[in-house]
C-alpha cells in the first residue's frame, strides 16, 4: 500500500513539474503515473549499475555526477513512454531536481 501512495505522490510531482517546465510535457495524469512507475523501475534496475560504473567520476565531482545519472534516467524514461517528452539534457536535469524537491515536500505534507 505504501508503494502505491508513494507512486501517486511521485506522479503528482511529475505532473506539477511538467506543468511548470516548458521543456517537459506529460499528456495526462495517467501518463504521469506511468512516468513515475518507469522512473522507479529504472532507479531500481539501471541506476545502481550506472552508479557503480561511474564511482571515480562521482568521487571526483563530490557526488554531483549523480545528478547527471538522474538526468539520463529521465531521458531514458522519455524515450520509453509515448506521452512523456523531454526536450534535452538540461531540461531533464532541471526536471529531476524539481521533481525530487516537490516529491519530498508532498511526502512531508501527506505523511
C-alpha positions as CSV (number, residue, x, y, z in Angstrom):
1,X,0.0,0.0,0.0
2,X,2.9,2.4,0.8
3,X,4.4,1.8,-2.7
4,X,1.1,2.8,-4.3
5,X,0.8,6.0,-2.2
6,X,4.5,6.9,-3.0
7,X,3.8,6.2,-6.7
8,X,0.8,8.5,-6.7
9,X,2.7,11.3,-4.9
10,X,5.6,10.9,-7.3
11,X,3.1,11.1,-10.2
12,X,1.6,14.3,-8.8
13,X,5.1,15.7,-8.6
14,X,5.8,14.7,-12.2
15,X,2.6,16.2,-13.4
16,X,3.1,19.5,-11.5
17,X,6.8,19.8,-12.6
18,X,5.9,19.1,-16.2
19,X,3.2,21.8,-16.0
20,X,5.9,24.2,-14.6
21,X,8.7,23.5,-17.1
22,X,8.1,24.3,-20.8
23,X,10.7,21.7,-21.9
24,X,8.8,18.8,-20.4
25,X,5.4,17.6,-21.5
26,X,3.2,14.9,-19.9
27,X,0.0,14.1,-21.8
28,X,-2.2,13.3,-18.8
29,X,-2.2,12.3,-15.1
30,X,-2.3,8.6,-16.2
31,X,0.9,9.2,-18.2
32,X,2.4,10.8,-15.1
33,X,1.6,7.7,-13.1
34,X,3.4,5.7,-15.9
35,X,6.4,8.0,-15.8
36,X,6.6,7.7,-12.0
37,X,6.5,3.9,-12.3
38,X,9.1,3.7,-15.1
39,X,11.4,6.1,-13.3
40,X,11.1,4.0,-10.1
41,X,11.8,0.8,-12.2
42,X,14.8,2.4,-13.8
43,X,16.1,3.6,-10.5
44,X,16.0,0.1,-9.2
45,X,17.4,-1.6,-12.3
46,X,19.7,0.8,-14.1
47,X,20.8,3.4,-11.6
48,X,22.9,1.0,-9.4
49,X,24.8,-0.2,-12.4
50,X,25.5,3.3,-13.7
51,X,26.5,4.5,-10.2
52,X,28.9,1.6,-9.8
53,X,30.4,2.2,-13.2
54,X,30.9,5.9,-12.5
55,X,32.3,5.8,-9.0
56,X,35.6,7.5,-9.9
57,X,33.8,10.4,-11.6
58,X,31.3,10.6,-8.8
59,X,34.1,10.8,-6.2
60,X,36.0,13.5,-8.1
61,X,32.8,15.6,-8.5
62,X,31.9,15.1,-4.9
63,X,28.7,13.3,-5.8
64,X,27.4,15.9,-8.3
65,X,27.7,13.3,-11.1
66,X,24.7,11.5,-9.6
67,X,22.6,14.4,-10.9
68,X,23.8,13.5,-14.4
69,X,22.8,9.9,-13.8
70,X,19.3,11.1,-12.7
71,X,19.0,13.2,-15.9
72,X,20.0,10.2,-18.0
73,X,17.3,8.1,-16.3
74,X,14.7,10.9,-17.1
75,X,15.9,11.0,-20.7
76,X,15.6,7.2,-20.9
77,X,12.0,7.3,-19.5
78,X,11.2,9.9,-22.1
79,X,12.3,7.5,-24.8
80,X,10.4,4.6,-23.4
81,X,7.0,6.4,-22.9
82,X,4.9,7.9,-25.6
83,X,3.1,10.6,-23.7
84,X,6.2,11.9,-21.9
85,X,8.6,14.2,-23.8
86,X,11.8,15.7,-22.6
87,X,13.5,18.4,-24.8
88,X,17.1,17.8,-23.9
89,X,19.6,17.1,-21.2
90,X,19.3,20.4,-19.3
91,X,15.5,20.1,-19.1
92,X,15.9,16.5,-17.8
93,X,18.4,17.7,-15.2
94,X,16.2,20.5,-14.0
95,X,13.1,18.2,-14.1
96,X,14.9,15.6,-11.9
97,X,15.9,18.3,-9.3
98,X,12.5,19.9,-9.1
99,X,10.7,16.5,-9.0
100,X,12.8,15.4,-6.1
101,X,12.1,18.6,-4.2
102,X,8.3,18.5,-5.0
103,X,8.1,14.8,-4.0
104,X,9.9,15.5,-0.8
105,X,7.5,18.4,0.0
106,X,4.4,16.3,-0.9
107,X,5.7,13.4,1.2
108,X,6.1,15.7,4.2
109,X,2.7,17.1,3.6
110,X,0.9,13.8,3.4
111,X,2.9,11.8,5.9
